Amino acid sequence: MPEACRLYYITDRKAFAENEPTRRRRLLEKIAEGARANVDYIQLREKDLSTRDLESLAHEAVSIITQLRTKNRELRTTLLINSRTDVALAVQADGVHLRSNDISPQEVRKIWHSGAGTPALQLSPREPVIAVSCHSPEEVTQAAANAATFAVFAPVFEKKDAQPAGLDLLHQACQTKIPVLALGGIPLANAYSCLQAGASGIAAIRLFQENDISQIARALTLNC
């Protein structure tokens, strides 16, 4: 069992409404809610957006989290951009979340510190936080070897058109030198079993997006 349960909210604005302006507003409100609840990570995972629209949304998300951090220095929420190192750099996010078949964490760091060779991108003096999606213990081992910050192991319990990995494989995946967060069909009732299996935290879309995040955060923290 981890000493502290890491919480990872993954966004999905399309679940909010059919109207795009409403989706965007609701999503930004939820990001603010997550930051106030002090979740450890928020992944902006709006894969259908154009680069311009994603960058605009990410910029607003960064601004919201920065303002909240300024008002409360104890807030620690880290914003990651799904798979887009260029966008993360452009908006000065904290890092990226990589797909299992994405570029390596080493390549992200090289881009991060070179500014991708584009003058418009601001260089960041900080080391990026790099999460990697993994679907097997072997992929987690590779992510650790590639110096990822942490791995997100999925699906533990459920995902459309995917075979659940289950708690035994999650336990195997957690025997690495980097933290492993559990994802996939994890309501509160199943969260404790993931933590018992060795997960360092819980990643989710619906668990956070469809509930009061502060209440979910308190409940998960009590399980740690």
CORBEL-V843263 format. One record per residue. N is the residue number from 1. PSI is psi in whole degrees, 0 to 359 (NA if undefined). BURIAL is 1 if it has 9 or more other ideal C-beta (glycine too) atoms within 8 Angstrom, else 0. Layout:
<<N & PSI & BURIAL> <N & PSI & BURIAL>>
This chain:
<<1 & 134 & 0> <2 & 154 & 1> <3 & 327 & 0> <4 & 137 & 0> <5 & 118 & 1> <6 & 136 & 1> <7 & 133 & 1> <8 & 105 & 1> <9 & 123 & 1> <10 & 125 & 1> <11 & 154 & 1> <12 & 87 & 1> <13 & 335 & 1> <14 & 345 & 0> <15 & 349 & 0> <16 & 313 & 0> <17 & 167 & 0> <18 & 334 & 0> <19 & 121 & 0> <20 & 316 & 0> <21 & 322 & 0> <22 & 319 & 1> <23 & 312 & 1> <24 & 314 & 1> <25 & 314 & 0> <26 & 320 & 1> <27 & 315 & 1> <28 & 325 & 1> <29 & 320 & 0> <30 & 323 & 1> <31 & 317 & 1> <32 & 319 & 1> <33 & 317 & 1> <34 & 319 & 1> <35 & 320 & 1> <36 & 327 & 1> <37 & 356 & 1> <38 & 37 & 1> <39 & 150 & 1> <40 & 319 & 1> <41 & 143 & 1> <42 & 124 & 1> <43 & 119 & 1> <44 & 105 & 1> <45 & 52 & 1> <46 & 77 & 1> <47 & 340 & 0> <48 & 349 & 0> <49 & 149 & 0> <50 & 163 & 0> <51 & 317 & 1> <52 & 313 & 0> <53 & 322 & 0> <54 & 317 & 1> <55 & 320 & 1> <56 & 315 & 0> <57 & 317 & 1> <58 & 321 & 1> <59 & 317 & 1> <60 & 320 & 1> <61 & 316 & 1> <62 & 317 & 1> <63 & 317 & 0> <64 & 311 & 1> <65 & 321 & 1> <66 & 316 & 0> <67 & 318 & 0> <68 & 323 & 1> <69 & 323 & 1> <70 & 322 & 0> <71 & 330 & 0> <72 & 102 & 0> <73 & 347 & 0> <74 & 347 & 0> <75 & 138 & 1> <76 & 10 & 0> <77 & 131 & 1> <78 & 130 & 1> <79 & 124 & 1> <80 & 143 & 1> <81 & 131 & 1> <82 & 111 & 1> <83 & 357 & 1> <84 & 88 & 1> <85 & 324 & 1> <86 & 316 & 1> <87 & 318 & 1> <88 & 318 & 1> <89 & 316 & 1> <90 & 325 & 1> <91 & 0 & 1> <92 & 45 & 0> <93 & 176 & 1> <94 & 344 & 1> <95 & 201 & 1> <96 & 159 & 1> <97 & 124 & 1> <98 & 141 & 1> <99 & 165 & 0> <100 & 333 & 1> <101 & 22 & 0> <102 & 185 & 0> <103 & 164 & 0> <104 & 159 & 0> <105 & 325 & 1> <106 & 320 & 0> <107 & 323 & 0> <108 & 315 & 1> <109 & 322 & 1> <110 & 315 & 0> <111 & 318 & 1> <112 & 316 & 1> <113 & 348 & 0> <114 & 351 & 0> <115 & 22 & 1> <116 & 17 & 1> <117 & 12 & 0> <118 & 118 & 0> <119 & 331 & 0> <120 & 337 & 0> <121 & 130 & 1> <122 & 135 & 0> <123 & 143 & 0> <124 & 128 & 1> <125 & 347 & 0> <126 & 154 & 0> <127 & 136 & 0> <128 & 148 & 1> <129 & 127 & 1> <130 & 112 & 1> <131 & 149 & 1> <132 & 130 & 1> <133 & 132 & 1> <134 & 146 & 1> <135 & 6 & 1> <136 & 159 & 1> <137 & 326 & 1> <138 & 321 & 0> <139 & 325 & 1> <140 & 318 & 1> <141 & 319 & 1> <142 & 319 & 1> <143 & 320 & 1> <144 & 318 & 1> <145 & 331 & 0> <146 & 9 & 1> <147 & 38 & 0> <148 & 153 & 1> <149 & 316 & 1> <150 & 167 & 1> <151 & 150 & 1> <152 & 113 & 1> <153 & 125 & 1> <154 & 160 & 1> <155 & 135 & 1> <156 & 310 & 1> <157 & 316 & 1> <158 & 149 & 0> <159 & 139 & 1> <160 & 131 & 0> <161 & 27 & 0> <162 & 142 & 0> <163 & 125 & 0> <164 & 140 & 1> <165 & 322 & 1> <166 & 171 & 0> <167 & 330 & 1> <168 & 314 & 0> <169 & 325 & 1> <170 & 315 & 1> <171 & 317 & 1> <172 & 318 & 0> <173 & 332 & 1> <174 & 358 & 1> <175 & 40 & 0> <176 & 176 & 1> <177 & 0 & 0> <178 & 154 & 1> <179 & 148 & 1> <180 & 125 & 1> <181 & 141 & 1> <182 & 139 & 1> <183 & 145 & 1> <184 & 95 & 1> <185 & 44 & 1> <186 & 91 & 1> <187 & 176 & 0> <188 & 324 & 0> <189 & 332 & 0> <190 & 350 & 1> <191 & 317 & 1> <192 & 322 & 0> <193 & 327 & 0> <194 & 319 & 1> <195 & 322 & 1> <196 & 329 & 0> <197 & 352 & 1> <198 & 358 & 1> <199 & 143 & 1> <200 & 353 & 1> <201 & 184 & 1> <202 & 130 & 1> <203 & 142 & 1> <204 & 156 & 1> <205 & 291 & 1> <206 & 322 & 0> <207 & 320 & 1> <208 & 319 & 1> <209 & 331 & 1> <210 & 5 & 0> <211 & 170 & 0> <212 & 115 & 0> <213 & 323 & 1> <214 & 322 & 1> <215 & 318 & 0> <216 & 318 & 1> <217 & 316 & 1> <218 & 316 & 0> <219 & 317 & 1> <220 & 322 & 1> <221 & 323 & 1> <222 & 337 & 0> <223 & 349 & 1> <224 & NA & 1>>
